[in-house]
Amino acid sequence: MSKYFIRIGILITSVLLVFVFISCNNQMGSTLVDSGIPEGSEQIYVYDDPAGGVAEFYLSNSAPNYEEGYEGKVVEDVQEVNVSIMRVDIHSELNGWQTVVDNSPLGIKYDLLELVDNVALIGVTELDAGLYTQIRLILGTDNTIVVGAGDKASSLPLTIPGGEKTGIKLTGEFEVKEGEPLSIILDFDTEKSIHMTGSVKYMFKPTIRILEETDDNQPPYPVIGPFTSINYYEGTGDKTFQLEIAEQGGLKDPDGDTVYFRSSLLPSWITLDENTGMVTVDITLIHAAEEISFWSEDEHDESQSEGPFIVEITVKVFT
């Protein structure tokens, strides 16, 4: 599977668009869907500039969960989220702004729900080697959301502030190296982006995370609190406390791997749910203070790089 680590996480004004770039000398682990660009151009590109690199630009969509809605506002029965891509520009100190994808004048429409766990190639271009610091996404005017099932389905306008005029500006660095290809994915998170502004009004405020593919598995982020020392008073029954992972950019693991909570040689009076991090303590059986070590481990048996999280558990007697 592809391996990733977080490079940058940025929140921009009203935009919560996820921007990802990965080295394209490895497979992305996603299905390439119909891109809407001329047949053949999304598959073959002759690279003849040794002083620069080739960049491929893709669209994708994080898996939505509309039952929970966004900010407490439930968006039910979403069937389509259609966004029209007019143009993609990038910025560098050397060349300023330059257009890398141009679908003018009408733009090409993509249903983001078709791109869950998939990618659509929207353009390929040669770029000079160097550091690029911004991306600007210009959208067309025909953006819609389809809600409701069957005969009750309705296509409604989807307002995107600034998307059609000034564009959605994404700030984050990526580097083009001489002779090396690069794949850039604009990964929408539709669940977090759709806002209901009225009974039949919807606004699309696209978080940015920049991920880079690597060949090596990265260790998961470490286990944290809530406490390093816990005192229980003498009594009977079970007590619980919750361990967490020190997430970065909403991820428990820089590669996106499944992460488990681990411990070793647990005494009989303590149990650990390795999936959730919930620790249950039977205080009836504790006879002395004891230190318990916890750590995280990913699905490839790679443990956190730093030392374990140690909790001292003590039962005190009422006097």
C-alpha contacts under 8 A as a table, 3 or more apart, distances in Angstrom:
res1	aa1	res2	aa2	distance
1	M	29	G	6.75
2	S	26	N	7.50
2	S	27	Q	7.17
2	S	28	M	6.36
2	S	29	G	6.74
2	S	213	E	6.37
2	S	214	T	7.12
2	S	215	D	7.09
2	S	255	D	7.61
3	K	213	E	5.29
3	K	214	T	5.17
3	K	215	D	6.05
3	K	216	D	6.60
3	K	217	N	6.00
3	K	218	Q	7.48
3	K	254	P	7.89
3	K	255	D	4.73
3	K	256	G	7.60
4	Y	211	L	5.92
4	Y	212	E	5.33
4	Y	213	E	4.54
4	Y	214	T	5.81
4	Y	218	Q	7.76
4	Y	254	P	5.70
4	Y	255	D	4.10
4	Y	256	G	6.92
5	F	211	L	5.72
5	F	212	E	5.93
5	F	213	E	7.05
5	F	214	T	7.66
5	F	218	Q	7.35
5	F	254	P	4.27
5	F	255	D	5.56
6	I	9	G	7.57
6	I	209	R	7.18
6	I	210	I	6.20
6	I	211	L	4.97
6	I	212	E	6.99
6	I	248	Q	7.69
6	I	249	G	7.32
6	I	254	P	5.86
7	R	209	R	7.57
7	R	210	I	5.49
7	R	211	L	5.76
7	R	212	E	7.00
8	I	172	G	6.97
8	I	208	I	8.00
8	I	209	R	5.85
8	I	210	I	5.31
8	I	211	L	7.61
9	G	207	T	7.69
9	G	208	I	5.63
9	G	209	R	4.48
9	G	210	I	6.46
9	G	249	G	6.02
10	I	171	T	7.58
10	I	172	G	7.67
10	I	207	T	6.55
10	I	208	I	5.09
10	I	209	R	6.48
11	L	15	V	7.32
11	L	16	L	6.61
11	L	207	T	5.32
11	L	208	I	6.10
12	I	15	V	5.36
12	I	16	L	6.73
12	I	170	L	7.35
12	I	171	T	7.96
12	I	207	T	7.21
12	I	208	I	7.71
14	S	161	P	7.86
14	S	205	K	5.60
14	S	206	P	7.09
15	V	168	I	7.08
15	V	205	K	4.98
15	V	206	P	4.27
15	V	207	T	6.72
16	L	189	D	7.52
16	L	192	K	7.42
16	L	193	S	6.33
16	L	205	K	6.03
16	L	206	P	3.84
16	L	207	T	3.48
16	L	208	I	6.14
17	L	170	L	7.99
17	L	186	L	7.49
17	L	187	D	6.82
17	L	188	F	5.36
17	L	189	D	6.56
17	L	193	S	7.82
17	L	205	K	7.90
17	L	206	P	4.39
17	L	207	T	4.88
17	L	208	I	5.30
18	V	186	L	6.11
18	V	187	D	4.78
18	V	188	F	5.39
18	V	189	D	6.61
18	V	206	P	7.95
18	V	207	T	5.35
18	V	208	I	4.04
18	V	209	R	5.39
18	V	210	I	7.41
19	F	170	L	7.78
19	F	184	I	7.73
19	F	185	I	6.14
19	F	186	L	4.69
19	F	187	D	5.57
19	F	188	F	7.84
19	F	208	I	5.37
19	F	209	R	5.58
19	F	210	I	5.43
19	F	211	L	7.88
20	V	184	I	5.93
20	V	185	I	4.85
20	V	186	L	5.99
20	V	187	D	6.49
20	V	209	R	6.33
20	V	210	I	4.45
20	V	211	L	5.03
20	V	212	E	7.14
21	F	174	F	7.61
21	F	182	L	7.42
21	F	183	S	5.72
21	F	184	I	4.05
21	F	185	I	5.51
21	F	210	I	6.25
21	F	211	L	5.67
21	F	212	E	5.49
21	F	213	E	7.67
22	I	28	M	7.99
22	I	182	L	6.43
22	I	183	S	5.24
22	I	184	I	6.12
22	I	185	I	7.62
22	I	211	L	6.60
22	I	212	E	4.49
22	I	213	E	4.70
23	S	26	N	6.62
23	S	181	P	6.80
23	S	182	L	4.92
23	S	183	S	5.69
23	S	212	E	6.73
23	S	213	E	5.62
23	S	214	T	7.58
24	C	27	Q	6.78
24	C	28	M	7.55
24	C	181	P	6.03
24	C	182	L	5.25
24	C	183	S	5.20
25	N	181	P	7.06
25	N	182	L	7.93
27	Q	30	S	7.98
30	S	117	D	6.01
30	S	118	N	4.96
30	S	119	V	6.35
31	T	117	D	7.34
31	T	118	N	4.75
31	T	119	V	6.08
32	L	35	S	7.97
32	L	118	N	6.09
32	L	119	V	5.07
32	L	120	A	5.58
32	L	121	L	7.31
33	V	115	L	7.62
33	V	118	N	6.72
33	V	119	V	6.10
33	V	120	A	5.17
33	V	121	L	7.86
34	D	120	A	6.21
34	D	121	L	7.89
35	S	42	E	7.54
35	S	120	A	4.78
35	S	121	L	5.18
35	S	122	I	5.87
36	G	108	I	6.65
36	G	122	I	7.46
37	I	41	S	7.26
37	I	42	E	7.14
37	I	122	I	6.54
37	I	123	G	7.70
38	P	41	S	5.93
38	P	42	E	7.50
39	E	42	E	6.83
40	G	43	Q	5.48
40	G	44	I	6.40
41	S	44	I	5.77
41	S	45	Y	7.04
41	S	124	V	8.00
42	E	45	Y	7.96
42	E	121	L	6.24
42	E	122	I	7.61
42	E	123	G	7.03
42	E	124	V	7.35
45	Y	124	V	7.63
47	Y	53	G	7.91
47	Y	54	V	6.94
47	Y	126	E	7.73
49	D	52	G	5.70
49	D	53	G	7.13
49	D	126	E	7.70
49	D	179	G	7.62
50	P	53	G	7.35
50	P	178	E	6.24
50	P	179	G	5.41
51	A	128	D	6.70
51	A	129	A	6.53
51	A	178	E	5.34
51	A	179	G	6.86
52	G	126	E	6.90
52	G	127	L	5.60
52	G	128	D	4.34
52	G	129	A	4.48
52	G	176	V	7.15
52	G	177	K	6.49
52	G	178	E	4.59
52	G	179	G	5.95
52	G	180	E	7.75
53	G	126	E	5.78
53	G	127	L	5.49
53	G	128	D	6.49
53	G	129	A	6.31
53	G	176	V	6.06
53	G	177	K	6.07
53	G	178	E	5.47
53	G	179	G	5.16
53	G	180	E	5.25
53	G	181	P	5.40
53	G	182	L	7.37
54	V	124	V	7.14
54	V	125	T	5.75
54	V	126	E	4.50
54	V	127	L	6.07
54	V	179	G	7.92
54	V	180	E	7.00
54	V	181	P	4.78
54	V	182	L	6.21
55	A	124	V	5.78
55	A	125	T	5.52
55	A	126	E	6.24
55	A	127	L	6.88
55	A	181	P	5.90
55	A	182	L	4.71
55	A	183	S	5.58
55	A	184	I	7.04
56	E	121	L	7.21
56	E	122	I	7.87
56	E	123	G	5.95
56	E	124	V	4.47
56	E	125	T	6.65
56	E	181	P	7.97
56	E	182	L	6.31
56	E	183	S	4.68
56	E	184	I	6.04
57	F	121	L	5.91
57	F	122	I	5.66
57	F	123	G	5.24
57	F	124	V	6.23
57	F	183	S	6.01
57	F	184	I	4.86
57	F	185	I	5.90
57	F	186	L	7.60
58	Y	119	V	6.07
58	Y	120	A	5.30
58	Y	121	L	4.33
58	Y	122	I	5.46
58	Y	123	G	7.26
58	Y	183	S	7.41
58	Y	184	I	6.03
58	Y	185	I	4.53
58	Y	186	L	6.07
59	L	115	L	7.47
59	L	119	V	5.46
59	L	120	A	5.17
59	L	121	L	6.53
59	L	122	I	7.03
59	L	185	I	5.47
59	L	186	L	4.84
59	L	187	D	5.82
59	L	188	F	7.63
60	S	112	L	7.12
60	S	115	L	5.13
60	S	116	V	6.54
60	S	117	D	7.03
60	S	118	N	5.94
60	S	119	V	4.75
60	S	120	A	6.68
60	S	185	I	6.58
60	S	186	L	6.11
60	S	187	D	4.44
60	S	188	F	6.14
61	N	112	L	6.00
61	N	113	L	7.02
61	N	115	L	5.27
61	N	116	V	4.79
61	N	117	D	6.64
61	N	118	N	7.35
61	N	119	V	7.90
61	N	187	D	4.98
61	N	188	F	4.56
61	N	189	D	5.70
61	N	190	T	6.99
62	S	116	V	5.79
62	S	117	D	6.82
62	S	187	D	6.56
62	S	188	F	6.14
62	S	189	D	4.92
62	S	190	T	7.09
63	A	116	V	5.36
63	A	117	D	6.90
63	A	189	D	7.38
63	A	191	E	7.88
64	P	116	V	7.90
64	P	189	D	7.18
64	P	190	T	6.32
64	P	191	E	4.93
65	N	68	E	6.22
65	N	69	G	7.06
65	N	191	E	6.24
66	Y	69	G	4.78
66	Y	70	Y	7.77
66	Y	74	V	6.88
66	Y	75	V	5.84
66	Y	76	E	6.38
66	Y	77	D	7.87
66	Y	78	V	7.57
66	Y	191	E	6.26
67	E	74	V	6.62
67	E	75	V	7.21
67	E	76	E	6.71
68	E	72	G	7.31
68	E	74	V	6.31
69	G	72	G	5.95
69	G	73	K	5.36
69	G	74	V	4.06
69	G	75	V	5.43
69	G	76	E	7.87
69	G	191	E	6.91
70	Y	73	K	5.38
70	Y	74	V	6.52
70	Y	75	V	7.71
70	Y	191	E	6.54
70	Y	192	K	5.80
70	Y	193	S	7.86
70	Y	194	I	7.13
70	Y	195	H	6.94
73	K	195	H	7.48
73	K	196	M	6.77
75	V	78	V	6.81
75	V	196	M	7.50
76	E	147	V	7.06
76	E	148	G	7.22
77	D	147	V	5.39
77	D	148	G	4.92
77	D	149	A	6.35
78	V	81	V	7.60
78	V	145	I	7.41
78	V	146	V	6.01
78	V	147	V	4.47
78	V	148	G	6.45
79	Q	113	L	7.68
79	Q	145	I	7.64
79	Q	146	V	5.31
79	Q	147	V	5.58
79	Q	148	G	7.07
79	Q	149	A	7.51
80	E	111	D	5.93
80	E	112	L	7.18
80	E	113	L	6.01
80	E	144	T	7.92
80	E	145	I	5.55
80	E	146	V	4.90
80	E	147	V	7.23
81	V	111	D	5.26
81	V	112	L	5.46
81	V	113	L	6.22
81	V	143	N	7.93
81	V	144	T	6.21
81	V	145	I	4.62
81	V	146	V	6.58
81	V	190	T	7.91
82	N	109	K	6.26
82	N	110	Y	5.43
82	N	111	D	4.33
82	N	112	L	6.23
82	N	143	N	5.46
82	N	144	T	5.09
82	N	145	I	6.03
83	V	109	K	5.44
83	V	110	Y	5.41
83	V	111	D	6.48
83	V	112	L	7.19
83	V	139	L	7.42
83	V	140	G	7.80
83	V	142	D	7.23
83	V	143	N	4.79
83	V	144	T	6.82
84	S	107	G	5.63
84	S	108	I	5.24
84	S	109	K	4.03
84	S	110	Y	6.24
84	S	139	L	5.55
84	S	140	G	4.96
84	S	141	T	7.09
84	S	142	D	6.07
84	S	143	N	5.84
85	I	88	V	7.93
85	I	103	N	7.03
85	I	107	G	5.17
85	I	108	I	5.33
85	I	109	K	6.22
85	I	110	Y	7.64
85	I	137	L	7.61
85	I	138	I	6.56
85	I	139	L	4.75
85	I	140	G	5.89
86	M	101	V	7.98
86	M	102	D	6.26
86	M	103	N	4.91
86	M	104	S	5.57
86	M	105	P	7.15
86	M	106	L	6.78
86	M	107	G	4.08
86	M	108	I	6.60
86	M	137	L	7.85
86	M	138	I	5.46
86	M	139	L	4.89
86	M	140	G	5.21
87	R	99	T	7.17
87	R	100	V	7.70
87	R	101	V	5.27
87	R	102	D	4.58
87	R	103	N	5.86
87	R	104	S	6.95
87	R	107	G	7.51
87	R	137	L	6.10
87	R	138	I	4.94
87	R	139	L	6.78
88	V	99	T	5.92
88	V	100	V	5.75
88	V	101	V	4.86
88	V	102	D	6.64
88	V	135	I	7.11
88	V	136	R	5.77
88	V	137	L	4.77
88	V	138	I	6.15
89	D	97	W	6.38
89	D	98	Q	5.40
89	D	99	T	4.23
89	D	100	V	5.63
89	D	101	V	7.00
89	D	135	I	5.69
89	D	136	R	4.99
89	D	137	L	6.54
90	I	97	W	5.59
90	I	98	Q	5.58
90	I	99	T	6.48
90	I	100	V	7.03
90	I	132	Y	7.04
90	I	133	T	7.67
90	I	134	Q	5.62
90	I	135	I	4.39
90	I	136	R	6.15
91	H	95	N	7.12
91	H	96	G	5.09
91	H	97	W	4.38
91	H	98	Q	6.40
91	H	132	Y	5.69
91	H	133	T	5.92
91	H	134	Q	5.10
91	H	135	I	6.38
92	S	95	N	5.51
92	S	96	G	5.01
92	S	97	W	6.73
92	S	130	G	7.79
92	S	131	L	6.28
92	S	132	Y	4.51
92	S	133	T	5.92
92	S	134	Q	7.36
93	E	96	G	5.54
93	E	131	L	7.77
93	E	132	Y	7.49
95	N	98	Q	7.17
99	T	102	D	6.80
100	V	123	G	7.15
100	V	124	V	7.39
100	V	125	T	6.14
101	V	122	I	7.03
101	V	123	G	5.46
101	V	124	V	7.58
103	N	106	L	6.75
103	N	107	G	4.69
103	N	108	I	6.39
104	S	107	G	5.39
106	L	140	G	6.63
107	G	139	L	7.43
107	G	140	G	5.66
109	K	142	D	7.86
109	K	143	N	7.86
111	D	114	E	5.59
111	D	115	L	7.15
112	L	115	L	5.09
112	L	116	V	7.05
112	L	188	F	7.57
112	L	190	T	7.60
113	L	116	V	5.64
114	E	118	N	7.44
115	L	118	N	4.58
115	L	119	V	5.79
115	L	120	A	7.22
116	V	119	V	7.96
119	V	185	I	7.90
127	L	176	V	7.21
128	D	176	V	7.12
128	D	178	E	7.93
129	A	175	E	7.41
129	A	176	V	4.82
129	A	177	K	5.00
129	A	178	E	5.48
130	G	175	E	5.72
130	G	176	V	5.34
130	G	177	K	6.56
131	L	173	E	6.81
131	L	174	F	6.04
131	L	175	E	4.54
131	L	176	V	6.45
132	Y	173	E	5.59
132	Y	174	F	5.40
132	Y	175	E	5.99
132	Y	176	V	7.69
133	T	171	T	6.13
133	T	172	G	5.27
133	T	173	E	4.31
133	T	174	F	6.54
134	Q	169	K	6.98
134	Q	170	L	5.52
134	Q	171	T	4.59
134	Q	172	G	5.77
134	Q	173	E	6.82
135	I	169	K	5.83
135	I	170	L	4.98
135	I	171	T	6.58
135	I	172	G	7.93
136	R	167	G	6.04
136	R	168	I	5.47
136	R	169	K	4.38
136	R	170	L	6.04
137	L	163	G	7.22
137	L	167	G	5.35
137	L	168	I	5.00
137	L	169	K	6.44
137	L	170	L	7.97
138	I	163	G	5.70
138	I	164	E	5.85
138	I	165	K	7.12
138	I	166	T	7.28
138	I	167	G	4.45
138	I	168	I	6.49
139	L	163	G	5.18
139	L	164	E	4.82
139	L	165	K	7.90
139	L	167	G	6.73
140	G	143	N	7.18
140	G	163	G	7.72
140	G	164	E	5.59
141	T	164	E	6.17
142	D	157	P	7.84
143	N	157	P	6.19
143	N	158	L	5.28
143	N	159	T	7.18
144	T	155	S	6.37
144	T	156	L	5.47
144	T	157	P	4.55
144	T	158	L	4.61
145	I	155	S	5.69
145	I	156	L	5.36
145	I	157	P	6.37
145	I	158	L	5.84
145	I	202	Y	7.82
146	V	153	A	6.49
146	V	154	S	5.42
146	V	155	S	4.34
146	V	156	L	6.22
147	V	153	A	5.43
147	V	154	S	5.52
147	V	155	S	6.69
147	V	156	L	7.88
148	G	152	K	5.31
148	G	153	A	4.06
148	G	154	S	6.30
149	A	152	K	5.46
149	A	153	A	4.89
150	G	153	A	5.61
156	L	200	V	7.49
156	L	201	K	7.53
156	L	202	Y	7.80
157	P	201	K	7.43
157	P	202	Y	7.09
158	L	201	K	7.60
158	L	202	Y	5.41
158	L	203	M	5.54
158	L	204	F	6.33
159	T	202	Y	6.44
159	T	203	M	4.66
159	T	204	F	5.89
160	I	163	G	5.35
160	I	164	E	7.43
160	I	203	M	6.01
160	I	204	F	5.00
160	I	205	K	6.29
161	P	164	E	7.69
161	P	203	M	7.88
161	P	204	F	7.56
161	P	205	K	7.09
162	G	165	K	5.51
162	G	166	T	5.31
162	G	167	G	5.33
162	G	168	I	6.51
163	G	166	T	6.35
163	G	167	G	4.20
163	G	168	I	5.36
164	E	167	G	5.81
170	L	208	I	7.71
172	G	210	I	7.42
176	V	180	E	7.28
176	V	181	P	7.76
176	V	182	L	7.07
177	K	180	E	5.49
177	K	181	P	7.81
188	F	206	P	6.98
189	D	192	K	5.74
189	D	193	S	6.16
189	D	206	P	7.23
189	D	207	T	7.82
190	T	193	S	4.85
190	T	194	I	6.08
190	T	206	P	7.50
191	E	194	I	6.13
192	K	206	P	7.64
193	S	203	M	7.99
193	S	204	F	5.33
193	S	205	K	4.88
193	S	206	P	4.79
194	I	202	Y	6.76
194	I	203	M	5.85
194	I	204	F	4.78
194	I	205	K	6.47
194	I	206	P	7.78
195	H	202	Y	5.69
195	H	203	M	5.06
195	H	204	F	6.24
195	H	205	K	7.35
196	M	199	S	7.23
196	M	200	V	7.71
196	M	201	K	5.95
196	M	202	Y	4.72
196	M	203	M	6.34
197	T	200	V	7.89
197	T	201	K	5.37
197	T	202	Y	5.74
197	T	203	M	6.68
198	G	201	K	4.75
198	G	202	Y	7.14
209	R	249	G	6.85
214	T	217	N	7.73
217	N	255	D	6.95
217	N	302	E	7.90
218	Q	253	D	7.62
218	Q	254	P	6.35
218	Q	255	D	6.26
218	Q	302	E	7.66
219	P	253	D	6.89
219	P	254	P	7.40
219	P	297	E	7.45
219	P	298	D	7.03
219	P	302	E	5.50
219	P	303	S	5.75
219	P	304	Q	5.12
219	P	305	S	6.11
220	P	252	K	6.29
220	P	253	D	4.21
220	P	254	P	6.43
220	P	255	D	7.96
220	P	257	D	7.96
220	P	259	V	6.85
220	P	296	S	6.46
220	P	297	E	6.32
220	P	298	D	6.05
220	P	302	E	7.36
220	P	303	S	6.60
220	P	304	Q	5.18
220	P	305	S	7.70
221	Y	245	I	6.31
221	Y	246	A	5.80
221	Y	247	E	6.44
221	Y	248	Q	7.87
221	Y	252	K	5.76
221	Y	253	D	5.59
221	Y	254	P	7.47
221	Y	296	S	7.09
221	Y	304	Q	5.95
221	Y	305	S	7.97
222	P	245	I	5.72
222	P	246	A	5.70
222	P	295	W	6.44
222	P	296	S	5.84
222	P	304	Q	5.50
222	P	305	S	7.69
222	P	306	E	7.09
222	P	308	P	7.70
222	P	309	F	7.84
223	V	243	L	6.77
223	V	244	E	5.70
223	V	245	I	4.59
223	V	246	A	6.15
223	V	261	F	7.68
223	V	294	F	6.91
223	V	295	W	5.47
223	V	296	S	5.89
223	V	308	P	7.39
223	V	309	F	6.03
224	I	243	L	6.20
224	I	244	E	5.36
224	I	245	I	5.81
224	I	246	A	6.09
224	I	309	F	6.40
225	G	228	T	6.61
225	G	242	Q	7.65
225	G	243	L	5.73
225	G	244	E	6.55
225	G	309	F	7.82
226	P	241	F	7.65
226	P	242	Q	6.95
226	P	243	L	6.57
226	P	244	E	7.84
227	F	230	I	6.52
227	F	311	V	6.84
228	T	309	F	7.81
228	T	310	I	6.19
228	T	311	V	4.42
228	T	312	E	6.16
229	S	311	V	5.45
229	S	312	E	4.65
229	S	313	I	6.05
229	S	314	T	7.96
230	I	311	V	7.25
230	I	312	E	6.17
230	I	313	I	4.96
230	I	314	T	6.31
231	N	313	I	6.09
231	N	314	T	4.87
231	N	315	V	5.70
231	N	316	K	6.76
232	Y	283	I	7.26
232	Y	313	I	7.71
232	Y	314	T	6.10
232	Y	315	V	4.58
232	Y	316	K	6.05
233	Y	315	V	5.24
233	Y	316	K	4.66
233	Y	317	V	5.93
233	Y	318	F	6.93
234	E	283	I	7.09
234	E	284	T	7.35
234	E	315	V	5.84
234	E	316	K	5.69
234	E	317	V	5.12
234	E	318	F	6.82
235	G	283	I	6.76
235	G	284	T	6.19
236	T	282	D	7.42
236	T	283	I	6.16
236	T	284	T	4.94
237	G	282	D	5.82
237	G	283	I	6.43
237	G	284	T	6.51
238	D	280	T	6.38
238	D	281	V	5.36
238	D	282	D	4.47
238	D	283	I	6.28
239	K	280	T	5.72
239	K	281	V	5.04
239	K	282	D	6.43
239	K	283	I	7.07
240	T	278	M	6.93
240	T	279	V	5.42
240	T	280	T	4.45
240	T	281	V	5.97
241	F	278	M	6.10
241	F	279	V	5.37
241	F	280	T	6.82
242	Q	277	G	5.91
242	Q	278	M	4.67
242	Q	279	V	6.10
243	L	276	T	7.99
243	L	277	G	4.86
243	L	278	M	6.14
243	L	279	V	7.32
244	E	277	G	6.50
245	I	252	K	6.05
245	I	296	S	7.63
246	A	252	K	6.94
247	E	250	G	5.67
247	E	251	L	5.22
247	E	252	K	4.80
247	E	253	D	7.52
248	Q	251	L	5.39
248	Q	252	K	6.83
248	Q	254	P	7.94
251	L	254	P	6.59
251	L	256	G	6.49
252	K	256	G	7.12
252	K	257	D	7.86
252	K	258	T	7.89
252	K	259	V	6.64
253	D	256	G	5.11
253	D	257	D	5.74
253	D	258	T	7.39
253	D	259	V	6.81
253	D	298	D	7.48
254	P	257	D	7.57
257	D	298	D	6.13
257	D	299	E	6.34
258	T	298	D	5.68
258	T	299	E	5.59
259	V	275	N	7.71
259	V	296	S	6.56
259	V	297	E	5.65
259	V	298	D	4.37
259	V	299	E	6.35
260	Y	274	E	5.36
260	Y	275	N	5.40
260	Y	276	T	7.77
260	Y	277	G	7.84
260	Y	296	S	5.64
260	Y	297	E	5.27
260	Y	298	D	6.10
260	Y	299	E	7.66
261	F	272	L	7.88
261	F	273	D	7.43
261	F	274	E	4.49
261	F	275	N	6.39
261	F	276	T	7.44
261	F	277	G	5.68
261	F	294	F	6.97
261	F	295	W	5.97
261	F	296	S	4.80
261	F	297	E	6.47
262	R	272	L	7.88
262	R	274	E	6.11
262	R	294	F	5.66
262	R	295	W	5.29
262	R	296	S	5.80
262	R	297	E	6.75
263	S	266	L	6.90
263	S	272	L	7.83
263	S	292	I	7.71
263	S	293	S	5.95
263	S	294	F	4.79
263	S	295	W	6.47
264	S	293	S	7.45
264	S	294	F	7.95
266	L	270	I	6.43
266	L	271	T	7.28
266	L	292	I	7.47
267	P	270	I	5.89
268	S	271	T	7.65
269	W	281	V	5.81
269	W	282	D	5.00
269	W	283	I	7.15
269	W	285	L	5.77
269	W	286	I	6.80
270	I	279	V	7.07
270	I	280	T	5.64
270	I	281	V	4.60
270	I	282	D	6.32
271	T	279	V	5.80
271	T	280	T	5.25
271	T	281	V	6.73
272	L	277	G	6.51
272	L	278	M	5.99
272	L	279	V	4.68
272	L	280	T	6.55
273	D	276	T	5.65
273	D	277	G	5.34
273	D	278	M	5.30
273	D	279	V	6.46
274	E	277	G	5.57
274	E	278	M	7.70
282	D	285	L	6.00
282	D	286	I	7.30
283	I	286	I	5.32
283	I	315	V	6.94
286	I	289	A	7.68
286	I	314	T	7.63
286	I	315	V	6.62
287	H	315	V	7.43
288	A	314	T	6.53
288	A	315	V	7.16
289	A	312	E	6.77
289	A	313	I	5.60
289	A	314	T	4.39
289	A	315	V	6.98
290	E	312	E	5.58
290	E	313	I	5.49
290	E	314	T	6.72
291	E	310	I	6.39
291	E	311	V	5.52
291	E	312	E	4.25
291	E	313	I	6.28
292	I	310	I	5.57
292	I	311	V	5.27
292	I	312	E	6.33
292	I	313	I	7.64
293	S	308	P	5.78
293	S	309	F	5.63
293	S	310	I	4.44
293	S	311	V	6.47
294	F	308	P	5.45
294	F	309	F	5.11
294	F	310	I	6.28
295	W	303	S	7.19
295	W	304	Q	6.62
295	W	307	G	7.78
295	W	308	P	4.94
295	W	309	F	6.09
296	S	303	S	5.75
296	S	304	Q	5.56
297	E	300	H	7.86
297	E	301	D	5.74
297	E	302	E	5.40
297	E	303	S	4.24
297	E	304	Q	6.24
298	D	301	D	5.39
298	D	302	E	5.40
298	D	303	S	6.56
299	E	302	E	7.32
304	Q	307	G	7.49
304	Q	308	P	7.94
